[in-house]
Amino acid sequence: MILTTLFALALASLAPTVSAQLDANGPIRYDLEHNVTTIVGTWSTGSKAVVTGSGFANPAQMTFTYPKTTGVSYSFSDDGFYEIARYRFNGNGWVHGRYTLNANGSITMTPFEDGYQQIQDPCAAVSNFIEPYPYREYYIGWRIFRDPTAGPKLHLFQFDGVPVAPQFLVSTTPNMLPTRNLRNTTTTVARRSTSSARDGLGPQLMTALVGATSLALMAMASLTL
């Protein structure tokens, strides 16, 4: 209960930040009020063990080189390209493409069609498999603060306003694989408002949510009879 309360308070403290970005009428401002630096570079969470680039993903083989600890890394170039590396216990993912910093403070990420993710679920019939990851991502806002110890710290906010784990600047030069399609694909890019906290689960998560919703509706109907 205490942790839940603290989390709610943290979200409440961040809400004005998101609202301020959504109300912005002009382009992104890079100043002390909005951001202490540009978003260009490579960012990583926690211990910074997960970093984008050739050390994490091999798109041609659809494989991963596993870091020592879990985490997430985002890279942004100054000419509109991005790359994301996600290493989690239940799902790993890699994707890259083009991003747009929208005037209202949001970010739209449109991937190339060569992204992929690994699903690991010991309770499923197939417990470990690789599948394409062609999903477009949308973040409602972002801010960069200066941590007194670690320096610039990137905060991304998912499409529903929930904050992503903060990332710290690893390099001002983005560490990225070539900014083009790196394997032959026939997948069509799907429109999806997604959050990095749920990425790595993909269609399985959506199926589970639909199933749970159906069961809940059936239970409510039986109570009214």
C-alpha positions in Angstrom: 0.0 0.0 0.0 2.8 2.4 0.8 4.6 1.7 -2.5 1.4 2.2 -4.3 0.8 5.5 -2.7 4.4 6.7 -3.4 4.0 5.7 -7.1 0.7 7.6 -7.3 2.4 10.6 -5.8 5.3 10.3 -8.3 2.9 10.2 -11.2 1.0 13.2 -9.9 4.2 15.2 -9.7 5.0 14.4 -13.3 1.5 15.2 -14.6 2.1 19.0 -15.0 5.2 18.2 -17.0 3.3 16.2 -19.5 0.4 18.7 -19.7 2.9 21.5 -20.3 4.2 19.7 -23.3 0.8 18.9 -24.7 -0.2 22.5 -24.5 2.9 23.7 -26.3 2.0 25.4 -29.6 5.5 25.7 -31.0 8.5 23.5 -31.6 10.5 21.8 -28.9 12.5 24.3 -26.8 16.0 23.2 -25.7 16.5 25.3 -22.5 16.6 24.8 -18.7 12.8 25.1 -18.5 12.2 22.3 -21.0 15.3 20.2 -21.7 18.9 20.6 -20.5 20.2 19.0 -23.8 18.9 17.6 -27.0 17.6 14.0 -27.2 20.3 13.1 -29.7 22.7 10.4 -28.5 22.5 7.0 -26.8 20.6 6.5 -23.5 20.3 3.5 -21.2 18.5 2.5 -18.0 19.9 1.4 -14.7 23.4 0.0 -14.8 23.7 1.0 -18.5 24.5 -2.6 -19.4 22.0 -2.6 -22.4 23.2 -0.4 -25.2 22.0 -0.2 -28.8 24.2 -1.1 -31.7 26.1 -4.1 -32.9 26.9 -5.4 -29.4 23.2 -6.3 -28.7 21.4 -7.4 -31.9 22.2 -9.2 -35.1 19.2 -8.5 -37.3 20.5 -10.7 -40.2 20.3 -13.7 -37.9 17.5 -12.4 -35.7 19.6 -13.1 -32.6 20.7 -11.3 -29.4 23.9 -11.0 -27.4 22.7 -11.0 -23.9 24.1 -8.3 -21.5 24.9 -9.1 -17.9 21.7 -7.4 -16.6 18.3 -6.4 -18.0 17.5 -2.9 -19.2 16.5 -0.7 -22.1 18.5 1.6 -24.4 17.3 4.2 -26.9 19.4 6.0 -29.5 18.4 9.1 -31.5 20.3 10.6 -34.4 20.2 14.3 -35.4 18.8 13.4 -38.8 15.7 11.6 -37.6 16.7 7.9 -37.0 16.2 5.9 -33.8 17.1 2.5 -32.5 15.7 0.6 -29.4 17.3 -2.3 -27.6 15.2 -4.1 -24.9 16.5 -7.0 -22.7 14.0 -8.4 -20.3 13.4 -11.8 -18.7 10.1 -12.4 -20.5 10.9 -10.8 -23.8 13.7 -9.1 -25.7 13.4 -6.8 -28.6 15.2 -4.8 -31.2 13.8 -2.2 -33.6 15.0 0.9 -35.5 13.5 3.3 -37.9 12.6 7.0 -38.1 11.3 9.3 -35.4 9.5 12.6 -35.3 9.5 15.1 -32.5 6.0 16.6 -32.8 5.2 20.2 -32.0 3.0 19.2 -29.1 5.9 17.5 -27.3 5.1 13.9 -28.4 7.3 11.5 -30.3 6.2 9.2 -33.1 8.5 6.3 -34.0 7.9 4.5 -37.3 10.1 1.4 -37.7 11.7 -0.2 -40.6 10.3 -3.7 -41.2 13.3 -5.7 -39.8 12.6 -5.3 -36.1 12.1 -8.5 -34.1 11.5 -9.7 -30.5 12.0 -12.9 -28.5 9.1 -14.1 -26.4 10.0 -16.2 -23.4 7.1 -17.7 -21.4 7.7 -21.0 -19.6 3.9 -21.4 -19.1 3.1 -21.3 -22.8 2.9 -24.2 -25.3 5.9 -22.7 -27.2 8.1 -21.2 -24.5 10.7 -19.5 -26.5 10.4 -18.1 -30.0 11.3 -15.1 -32.3 8.7 -13.0 -34.1 8.8 -9.8 -36.2 8.2 -6.5 -34.4 6.7 -4.1 -37.0 4.8 -1.9 -34.5 4.7 1.9 -34.6 5.3 3.5 -31.2 3.9 6.8 -29.8 5.1 8.6 -26.7 2.9 11.4 -25.3 5.8 13.4 -24.0 9.5 13.5 -23.0 11.8 15.6 -20.7 15.5 15.7 -20.0 16.6 16.7 -16.5 20.1 16.9 -15.1 20.8 14.4 -12.4 23.4 15.8 -10.0 25.5 12.6 -10.1 24.7 10.9 -13.4 24.2 13.9 -15.7 21.4 14.2 -18.3 18.4 11.9 -17.6 15.7 11.2 -20.2 12.1 10.6 -19.2 9.7 9.3 -21.8 6.0 9.1 -21.2 3.9 6.3 -22.8 0.8 7.0 -24.9 -1.3 6.8 -21.7 1.0 9.2 -19.7 2.7 6.5 -17.7 6.5 7.2 -17.4 9.1 4.9 -18.8 12.1 3.9 -16.6 14.5 6.9 -16.8 17.5 6.6 -19.0 20.9 8.2 -18.6 23.1 9.6 -21.4 25.7 7.0 -22.4 27.1 8.9 -25.5 26.3 12.1 -27.2 27.0 10.3 -30.5 24.3 7.7 -31.2 25.5 4.1 -31.1 23.4 2.6 -33.9 23.4 -0.1 -36.6 23.1 1.2 -40.2 19.9 3.2 -40.6 18.3 1.1 -43.3 16.4 -2.3 -43.5 19.0 -4.9 -42.5 17.2 -8.1 -43.5 14.6 -9.2 -46.1 11.1 -8.9 -44.8 7.5 -9.0 -46.1 5.9 -7.6 -42.9 3.6 -4.6 -43.1 4.2 -2.0 -40.5 1.3 -2.0 -38.0 -0.2 1.0 -36.3 0.0 0.6 -32.6 0.0 3.0 -29.7 2.4 1.2 -27.4 4.5 1.6 -24.3 8.0 0.3 -23.7 6.9 -1.1 -20.4 4.7 -3.6 -22.3 6.9 -4.0 -25.4 8.3 -7.5 -25.6 4.9 -9.1 -25.1 3.3 -8.0 -28.4 0.3 -9.9 -29.7 0.3 -12.4 -26.8 -0.4 -9.5 -24.4 -3.3 -8.3 -26.5 -4.8 -11.8 -26.7 -4.6 -12.2 -23.0 -6.2 -8.8 -22.4 -9.1 -9.6 -24.7 -9.6 -13.0 -23.1 -9.6 -11.5 -19.6 -12.1 -8.8 -20.6 -14.4 -11.4 -22.1 -14.4 -13.5 -18.9 -15.0 -10.4 -16.8 -18.1 -9.4 -18.9 -19.4 -13.0 -18.7 -19.1 -13.0 -14.9 -20.9 -9.6 -14.6 -23.7 -10.9 -16.9 -24.2 -14.0 -14.7 -24.5 -11.8 -11.6 -27.4 -9.8 -13.1 -29.5 -12.9 -14.0 
